[in-house]
């Protein structure tokens, strides 16, 4: 891969997980990928993804521009984030927006912590790990009441009166799974109940449980249970 920036040629021979970092202020004149077989995922972060970290960290004044311009980086955490986004794109779930919302925040934090000219510094007053019982019950009740509607991590963080970054980690510490995974699991349980009742069609259940289509619902259901929705329905009746 070759990238021309301000007349300077930057070349790298990529392998699995090779990462290029491009700060907001840097604009490449041209990018050339020599191999047609090479697959590249482009992840774009808006300034807001960095600014949302301000509650928990001392964020640079222009955070997106403080990222180093480098090529050929290998960062296992960034690679995992990118792969989780690719999996969501190829096989959508009911909580895809929540996953992307969380992934963008942790990606911004990783970039500032490991790949920034200005190191990310945690504020001295650190909130304790995990949610207290009152906040946790309030968040879980909200999720149950809105399973048939769109739920965002920002909504849940607001209910817990925490920043999105701290809420995501605190929720996972309390429940044992990230918010998007928990919501997906609860919607799947709802789908099972609806299938057992037998009063709604598969497409109606899919959209009721916030799946984008009946086919995505069927794939997710089979991946989680080992059965198609139709076979599950037959088994419980």
Helices and strands as residue ranges (DSSP letters): E 2-5, E 8-11, E 18-21, E 30-32, H 47-51, E 57-58, G 63-66, E 70-74, H 76-90, H 96-114, E 121-122, H 133-145, H 153-160, H 164-175, H 179-197, H 202-208, H 214-225, H 229-236
